[in-house]
């Protein structure tokens, strides 16, 4: 026997669909198009219920790497029915997760499964999926910046008009020090940066390097960087900062007139100076 709820969104998508609960698992299918997902009952670790911008969300935390699937659009009065279904079919309780709405910009961070959570007064203010983090840099001694992948799903329009707004970067002010390995004291910003690089697998690069340039003088961001060019992106590797730039984010290329020593190339928002 199955139980169905209508007008439900999957993840951050904009397509409405129907979700069905059955002893074998949970299935969602879009009303239009071919998008669908099936989650086996044995894969569900636990379930959460929380208030979001699109009414209420059912969050499923899966056993594999604590991966999560979310479904928005439930009504407040659906809670008891959903709680009964997950207890009956999946032998778990529906945990109500409280969200902080204080609006404070200070708190603590915690890695929860595949997410970085920002905590205020023991409540989650927001979460950042670590798989969406493309790069992390220490901006000054006490600031850590996270840059996000700006991949455009195939279902979204190619033109910028009509696309939803996306967060491209967020910065955390992380003062103080942290006791690292071998009782070595490092800045809290450095410890946080290292944690993000480890959990988000930023250092892992998939694909073969097509071509590399060493010790290239970059005007913005200023400094000397090694440039590695991959099939879909290029990486700038400096002594302090690393940058990953998708080719799809480059809007214009300019080749400037050379002098006796250099050839300058302007790539959208930065300048590459190659020694002749």
C-alpha positions as CSV (number, residue, x, y, z in Angstrom):
1,X,0.0,0.0,0.0
2,X,1.3,3.5,-0.9
3,X,0.6,6.9,0.4
4,X,1.0,9.9,-2.0
5,X,1.6,13.6,-1.4
6,X,1.2,16.1,-4.3
7,X,2.9,19.5,-5.1
8,X,6.3,18.4,-3.8
9,X,9.7,19.7,-4.9
10,X,12.9,17.5,-5.0
11,X,16.1,19.2,-3.8
12,X,16.5,22.7,-5.1
13,X,14.6,22.0,-8.4
14,X,11.7,24.0,-9.5
15,X,9.7,21.2,-11.0
16,X,6.6,20.1,-9.0
17,X,6.1,16.4,-8.5
18,X,4.4,13.6,-6.5
19,X,6.1,11.7,-3.7
20,X,5.0,8.2,-2.7
21,X,5.7,6.3,0.5
22,X,5.7,2.5,0.4
23,X,7.3,-0.3,2.4
24,X,9.9,-0.7,-0.3
25,X,11.0,2.9,-0.2
26,X,10.2,6.4,-1.3
27,X,9.7,7.5,-4.9
28,X,9.3,11.0,-6.4
29,X,8.4,11.9,-10.0
30,X,8.1,15.2,-11.7
31,X,4.6,16.1,-13.1
32,X,6.3,17.3,-16.3
33,X,9.5,15.8,-17.8
34,X,11.3,12.6,-16.9
35,X,12.9,13.6,-13.6
36,X,12.4,11.0,-10.9
37,X,14.2,9.4,-8.0
38,X,13.7,6.1,-6.0
39,X,15.2,5.6,-2.5
40,X,15.2,2.1,-1.1
41,X,14.0,1.6,2.4
42,X,17.2,0.0,3.5
43,X,19.3,3.0,2.4
44,X,17.5,5.4,4.8
45,X,19.5,6.2,8.0
46,X,17.2,8.7,9.5
47,X,14.6,11.4,8.6
48,X,14.3,15.1,9.6
49,X,11.4,17.6,9.4
50,X,12.2,21.3,9.1
51,X,10.7,24.6,8.1
52,X,12.0,26.0,4.8
53,X,11.0,28.7,2.4
54,X,8.7,26.3,0.5
55,X,6.6,25.3,3.5
56,X,8.1,22.2,5.2
57,X,10.9,19.9,4.1
58,X,11.4,16.2,4.6
59,X,15.1,15.4,4.7
60,X,16.4,11.9,4.3
61,X,19.9,11.1,5.5
62,X,21.2,8.1,3.7
63,X,23.6,5.5,4.9
64,X,26.0,6.0,2.0
65,X,28.4,8.8,3.1
66,X,25.5,10.4,5.0
67,X,24.3,11.7,1.7
68,X,21.0,13.5,1.9
69,X,17.9,13.9,-0.3
70,X,15.4,16.7,0.4
71,X,11.7,17.2,-0.5
72,X,10.0,20.5,0.0
73,X,6.4,21.5,-0.2
74,X,4.8,19.6,2.7
75,X,2.1,21.3,4.7
76,X,2.2,21.7,8.5
77,X,-0.7,19.3,8.9
78,X,1.3,16.6,6.9
79,X,3.7,16.1,9.8
80,X,1.8,13.5,11.8
81,X,1.1,11.4,8.7
82,X,4.7,11.5,7.4
83,X,6.0,10.7,10.9
84,X,3.7,7.7,11.0
85,X,4.8,6.5,7.6
86,X,8.6,6.7,8.3
87,X,8.1,4.9,11.6
88,X,6.0,2.2,10.1
89,X,7.9,1.6,6.9
90,X,11.5,2.6,7.7
91,X,11.8,1.9,11.4
92,X,13.0,5.4,12.3
93,X,11.7,8.4,14.0
94,X,10.9,11.7,12.2
95,X,13.2,14.2,14.0
96,X,12.1,17.9,14.0
97,X,15.1,20.1,13.4
98,X,14.8,23.7,14.7
99,X,16.2,26.5,12.5
100,X,17.8,29.6,13.9
101,X,16.0,32.8,12.7
102,X,17.9,35.3,14.9
103,X,19.8,36.8,12.0
104,X,23.1,36.9,13.9
105,X,26.2,36.8,11.7
106,X,28.4,35.1,14.4
107,X,28.3,31.5,15.7
108,X,30.1,28.2,15.2
109,X,30.6,25.8,12.4
110,X,30.2,22.0,12.3
111,X,30.7,19.4,9.6
112,X,27.6,17.3,9.5
113,X,27.9,14.5,7.0
114,X,28.4,16.1,3.6
115,X,27.4,19.6,4.8
116,X,29.1,22.5,6.6
117,X,26.5,23.8,9.1
118,X,26.6,27.3,10.7
119,X,25.2,27.1,14.2
120,X,23.7,29.9,16.3
121,X,22.5,29.1,19.8
122,X,22.6,25.4,19.1
123,X,20.3,25.8,16.1
124,X,21.3,25.6,12.4
125,X,21.2,28.9,10.7
126,X,22.3,27.6,7.2
127,X,24.1,24.7,5.6
128,X,26.6,24.6,2.8
129,X,26.9,21.4,0.8
130,X,30.6,20.6,0.7
131,X,30.3,19.0,-2.7
132,X,29.4,22.5,-4.0
133,X,32.7,24.1,-2.8
134,X,35.1,24.6,-5.6
135,X,37.8,26.4,-3.8
136,X,38.9,27.7,-0.4
137,X,41.4,30.4,0.3
138,X,42.7,32.3,3.3
139,X,41.9,36.0,2.7
140,X,44.1,37.7,5.2
141,X,45.1,36.2,8.5
142,X,41.6,35.7,9.9
143,X,39.3,35.3,6.9
144,X,38.5,32.2,4.9
145,X,36.7,32.4,1.6
146,X,34.7,29.6,0.1
147,X,34.0,29.7,-3.7
148,X,31.2,27.6,-5.2
149,X,30.7,25.7,-8.4
150,X,28.6,27.7,-10.8
151,X,27.4,24.8,-13.0
152,X,24.2,25.5,-14.9
153,X,21.9,22.5,-15.0
154,X,20.7,21.5,-18.5
155,X,17.1,22.2,-17.5
156,X,17.9,25.9,-16.9
157,X,17.8,28.4,-19.7
158,X,21.2,29.2,-21.4
159,X,20.6,32.9,-21.2
160,X,21.2,34.7,-17.9
161,X,17.7,36.1,-18.0
162,X,15.4,33.8,-16.1
163,X,18.1,31.9,-14.2
164,X,17.9,31.9,-10.4
165,X,20.4,33.9,-8.3
166,X,23.3,31.8,-7.1
167,X,25.8,32.3,-4.3
168,X,29.3,32.4,-5.7
169,X,31.4,33.1,-2.6
170,X,31.1,33.3,1.2
171,X,33.7,34.5,3.7
172,X,34.1,33.5,7.3
173,X,35.9,35.6,9.9
174,X,37.8,33.1,12.0
175,X,40.0,34.7,14.7
176,X,42.2,33.1,17.3
177,X,44.4,30.1,17.3
178,X,44.1,26.3,17.1
179,X,46.2,23.6,18.6
180,X,47.1,21.3,15.7
181,X,49.1,18.0,15.4
182,X,52.1,17.6,17.6
183,X,50.8,20.4,19.9
184,X,51.7,22.9,17.1
185,X,49.7,26.1,17.3
186,X,48.2,27.4,14.1
187,X,45.7,30.1,13.3
188,X,42.1,29.1,13.6
189,X,41.6,30.4,10.0
190,X,44.3,28.0,8.7
191,X,42.8,25.1,10.7
192,X,39.3,25.9,9.2
193,X,40.8,26.2,5.7
194,X,42.5,22.9,6.0
195,X,39.3,21.2,7.3
196,X,37.3,22.5,4.3
197,X,40.0,21.4,1.8
198,X,40.0,17.9,3.4
199,X,36.2,17.4,3.6
200,X,35.4,19.0,0.3
201,X,38.2,17.1,-1.6
202,X,39.3,20.4,-3.1
203,X,42.8,19.1,-3.6
204,X,41.6,16.2,-5.7
205,X,41.6,17.0,-9.4
206,X,39.8,14.8,-11.8
207,X,41.2,14.6,-15.4
208,X,44.5,14.9,-17.1
209,X,46.5,18.1,-17.4
210,X,46.5,19.3,-21.0
211,X,49.2,21.9,-20.6
212,X,51.1,23.6,-17.7
213,X,52.8,26.9,-17.4
214,X,55.2,27.6,-14.4
215,X,55.9,30.8,-12.5
216,X,53.4,32.9,-14.5
217,X,53.2,36.5,-13.4
218,X,49.5,37.3,-12.7
219,X,48.4,40.9,-12.3
220,X,45.0,40.0,-10.7
221,X,45.2,38.1,-8.4
222,X,48.7,39.5,-8.0
223,X,51.6,37.1,-7.7
224,X,53.3,34.2,-9.5
225,X,51.3,31.1,-10.2
226,X,51.6,27.8,-11.9
227,X,48.8,27.4,-14.4
228,X,47.4,23.9,-15.1
229,X,44.9,23.6,-17.9
230,X,42.3,20.7,-17.7
231,X,39.6,19.8,-20.2
232,X,36.9,21.9,-18.5
233,X,38.8,24.3,-16.2
234,X,42.2,25.8,-15.4
235,X,43.8,26.0,-12.0
236,X,46.1,28.7,-10.6
237,X,48.4,27.4,-8.0
238,X,50.3,29.9,-5.9
239,X,52.3,29.8,-2.7
240,X,49.4,31.0,-0.6
241,X,46.2,30.8,-2.8
242,X,44.8,28.4,-5.3
243,X,42.1,29.3,-7.8
244,X,39.9,27.1,-10.0
245,X,38.3,28.8,-13.0
246,X,35.8,27.1,-15.2
247,X,36.1,27.8,-18.9
248,X,32.3,28.2,-19.0
249,X,32.7,31.3,-16.7
250,X,35.1,33.1,-19.1
251,X,33.2,35.6,-21.1
252,X,35.9,37.4,-23.1
253,X,39.5,37.0,-24.2
254,X,41.9,39.8,-25.2
255,X,45.4,39.4,-26.5
256,X,47.3,42.7,-25.9
257,X,50.2,44.0,-27.9
258,X,53.5,42.6,-26.5
259,X,56.5,44.5,-25.4
260,X,60.1,43.2,-25.6
261,X,59.6,40.9,-22.6
262,X,56.0,39.9,-22.2
263,X,52.8,39.0,-23.9
264,X,49.7,40.0,-21.9
265,X,46.4,38.2,-22.2
266,X,43.2,39.4,-20.5
267,X,40.9,36.6,-19.7
268,X,37.5,38.0,-18.6
269,X,38.5,39.2,-15.1
270,X,42.2,38.6,-14.8
271,X,45.5,39.2,-16.7
272,X,48.1,36.6,-17.6
273,X,51.6,37.8,-18.3
274,X,53.7,35.2,-20.1
275,X,57.5,35.7,-20.4
276,X,58.5,35.6,-24.1
